[in-house]
Amino acid sequence: MSLRFGIRLIEYLGSSKELIRLATMAEAAGFDSVWFPHDPFMRNTWVLTTGTAMATSRIEIGSVGTNPYTTDPSEIATYAATLDELSSGRFILGLGLHATVMVEWSGIDASDYLMRTREAVDILRRLLKGEVVADQGEAFRWSDHCYLRFRPFRENMPIYVSAFGEDYLELSGEIGDGSLPMITPPASASYMVPPILRGLDRRDSGRGSFVISGCGWLSLSERPRAAADIMRNMVAYFGPYLEAPALAAIGLTPADFEPLRVLVDRGEYEQAQSLVTDEMLKLGIVGTPDEVIRQIEQVADMGITEFNLGGPLGPDPEAAIRLMGERVLPYFRER
């Protein structure tokens, strides 16, 4: 399988209209897929993916982290099937979690995420096939009235599992059509990929066209200092939430980020950013087009089959997309 490239548009990049405009730019630049994180209290992913489906014609469209807690699988199924129809079969459902904390903000106990994700994926696949899902599982207890009242565009729509931790990553390989691990830092792909492959080895159907879509942070610019400066905000805010094994890939620990967490909790963001070291900047892919190419090459050898690039993108997101299309993507397409 040739290396794929996706772009992940986080809400801090602009308004809903701006995000959709950037998605159209990504399609023109040659990206294979565009993704929108599905986080509580953020701009709604279903609206953004729908707007993108109407504004584009080729690029695949995905959600990242649509979770079976704040949204029931009955709603997820109708959303996914309707959007797949609207986009003529370009939708990828990213189901699962990269952390439990945002779900728990609402007082929801998300400790059963392994079981709940397994059940939700099974339910969704059966609904898309037109089955009546009268399940009496641990998480979902449905009656024989539970079935789609319309025929999906595709009954085999791909479902990628967003996951964290070895057990969850293994599950993503076992039950998903793809996996969406956070590769923050990119070097943590060496930790993320092996459990996914172990899960894949448990499948009767083999690996097939399974996609490991590594979700990393990007800051690309012809001006390397500007690229580093814009990444500091992502590192300061999200670094304290990252897994210890992932941080260990670049020689860091959660304790290194504790002073940043304290400052961020106080709302002292500039002070937190001032504590971000050069080593911490390795949480993302940062630099000029040539530097970005080198960093992607290093990680591609670890088993990632799609680079799902998000975060700030660069000091100028539009320029970063253009540079990806002019310099980075052609390099890998020509290999």
N, C-alpha and C positions, 0 to 999 in steps of 0.2 A: 504494500500500500504506500502510495506517495504521501509525503508530508503535507498535511492540511493546515490552513490558517483560519482562525476565527477571531473576531473582535468582540469584546464584551463592553457594552456601553453603560457605565454607571451613572446614576442620576446627577452627580456633582458636575458633570460635563455641560449641563445646561437644561433648558426647558424641554418639555415633551416634544415640541416641534423641532428643536435643535437636535435632540437625540435621533429623531427619525431622519433628519437631514444628514446627520453623520452616517447613519446606516446606509443611505443611498450612496454616499461617497465611498463607503467601504465596498459596496457592490461594484462600483465603477473601478475601484483600485484593484479588484481581483480577489478579495477575501472569499473564502468558501462559505463562511457562516457568520451570522451576527447574533449576539446573545444579550439578554437583559436579565440581571439578577432579580430574583423574586423575593424581596425582603419585606418584612412587616414595616409599616409606617413610611415606606418609600413610594415613589411614583409607581403606579400600578403596571406591572409587567404585561398583563393581558391587553391593556389599552395600547401600550407601546408596540407590542408584537403585531397587533392588528393594524395599527397605522403603518408599520414597516411593511407588512404584507401587501398593503394597498399601494405603497410607494415604490416597491421593488418588483423584479420579475425573475431573477435567477438565484440570488443568494439564499441559503438555508437560514431559517430563523429559529432560535432556541430560547428557552427559559433556563435559568440556572437556579436550582434550589427551590422549586415549587414544592412546598412541604405538605404532607398529609395530616397536618395538625390544624393550622389556621384555615385550610381549605379542604373540604371533604372530597374524596375521590369521585363522588357523583358530579360535583362541580368541575373538578379537574378534567374529567372525561369529556364533558360537553364543551368545555373551553378548547381542549386540545383537538377534538374532532372537528369543531367548527372552524378553527384557525387553519387546520390542515386543508380543509375544503376551500377556504378563502384563498389560501396561498398555492393551491394546486399541488399539494403534496410536498411542501417545503418546510414543514414544522418538525422540530425535534423537542420532545418534552424532557426537560431536565428535572427529575424528581428527587427529593431528598433534602439533606442538610449539610452545611459545612461547619456548623456549630449549633448548639442547642440554645444559646443564650438569648437570641432575639425572639424565639418562640416563648421562652420562659418569662420574658418581659410581661406577657399578658396573663401570667399565672398558670400557664399550661405546663404540666409535667411531661417533658419530652424524653424521659429516660428509657422508654421502650422503642426507640427509633429503629433498631434493627428489625424487630418484629413488625412494627407498623409499616415500614418501608416495603418489606417483603410482601405483606398482605396487599398493600396499595398497588404495587406493580402488577401482581397477579390479577387483582380486580380490574384494573384498567385494561390489561390485555384482553381479558374475557369480554368486557363491555364493548371494546372496539371490534371484536369478532362477532358481535351481535348476540351474545349469550345473555340469558337471564342469570343474574348473580345473586342468588338467595343464600348469601354467606352467613355462617354463624361462627366467625373467627374470634380471635381474642380482641382485636381492635375494632372490627367492623361487623355489625350484626344486622344483616339486610333481609328484607322480605322478597317474595317472588314478583314484586312490582318493580324491581330494580333492573332496568335494561334501557338502552338507548332507543328513543322513538324515531331515530333517523339513521340512515346508513352512512357510516363514515367514508370519507374519500379513500382512505387506506386502512385496512384492518391490522396491518403490521407496522403502523407508525413507530419510528424508533423512540425508545425510552432510555435516556442516559441517567445514571444514578449519581447524584452529588453525594460525596461521602468524605468522612474523616476517620482517622484511627484505623488500625490494621483490620479489625473485624468488619467494619463497615466497608472498607475498601475491598476486602475479599468478597463481601456480599455484592458489591457493584459489579465485580467480574462475573459472579455466578448468575445473576438475574438480569443484568442490564444489556442493552444493545451497545452501550458505551459507558464510560465512567468519566466523571468530572471532578478529579482531585484538584485541590488548591496546591499549586507548586510555588509556594512562597516560603522559602526562596526557590528559584528554579533548580538549584542543586538537590533539593529535597525529592526530586523525581526518583532518585536512587532509593528512597524510602517508600515512596508512594506506589511505584510500579510493581514490585514483586508481589505484594498481597493481592493486587488486582489480577495478576497472572495466575496466582494460586486459585483464586475463585474461578477464573476461566477454565482451568484444568478440571474443575468439578462438573463441567457441563458435558452433556452427551453430544451436543452438536458441534463441539470444538470451538475454535476462536473465530473462524469466519471473518467477517468484516468489522469486528469489534473495534471501536475507536476509543483511545485513551486521550481525552481532550483536556490537557493540562491547563488549568486556569492560573495564569501568572499576571504580574503587574508589568506594565511597559511605560517607559518615559523615553521618548525618542526625539532627538533634535540635532541639528548640525552644530549646536552650541552645547558641548558636554556639561558645562557647569549649570546651565539653565535646566538641562534634563535632570541633573542630580537634585537641584534645589526643589523642583516641583514634586519629586518623589518623596521628599522628606515628610510631607504631610501624611501620605499614605502609611509610611513606616511608623511614624509617631502614633497615629490613631489606631491602626490595626495590628501592629507588631505584638503588643501585649496579649493578643488573643490566639496567637499561633501555637501549634503543637510543639512540644519539646523535641521530639525526634526530627521534625522538620527543621527547626532552628539549629539543631546539632550539625546539620549538613554544612553549615558555614561557621561552626565553632561558637555559636551563641546559645544562651539558655533563657528561659522566661525571666529569670532574675535580672538579666541585663536590661530588660524592658520595664522593670517595675518602677523606676523613677519616672519614666515617660508616662506610664499608666496613671500615676498619682497626679501628674500635671494635667493630663487630658481630663481626668475626672473633675479637676478644679476649673476646667475651661481655659487653662493657660496653654493654648495651643502653640504659640510662637516659642515659648520657653521649651516645650516638649520637642519641637522641631530642632531647636538648637543643640539638643543632646543626641541627635541621630548621627552616628559615626559612619565612616566609610564602610566598615564591615556590615553595618545594618542596612546600608543601601544595596547590599547584595541580595536583599529580599526580593528585588525586582530585576528586570532587564532594563538597563539604563545606559544611555550614551548615544553616540552617532550611529548612522546606518551600518558602518563597518563593524563597530563594537557590538551592536545588536546582533548582527549576523554571526559573529564569533560566539556570543553567549547562547544563541539558539542552537548552533551546531553542537555545542557541548552537551546540551540537554537532550537533543534529538537522539543521541547515542544511548540514552538511558531508557528508551522505550516509549517516549511520548509520540503519538501519531498525529495529534493536532495541537497546535499552539493556540490557546484561547486567551488572547491578550487583552487585558483590561487595565483598570486603574486610571491614572491621569492621562495616559497615552503620550503626553508630552506637554511642554509649556504652551504649545499651540496645537490642540487636538486635530484640527483640520490639516495642518502642516504635517503632523505625524502620520496621519492616514495617507497623505500624498507621498511621503517618503517611503512608507511601507510598499505602496504600489509601484513606485518608480525604482527603488533600490533593493529592498529586502525580498519581497515576494519573487521578483524575476530571478534573483540569485538562486533561490531554492527550486524554482520551476525548471531552470536550465540544468540542474544537476542530474 
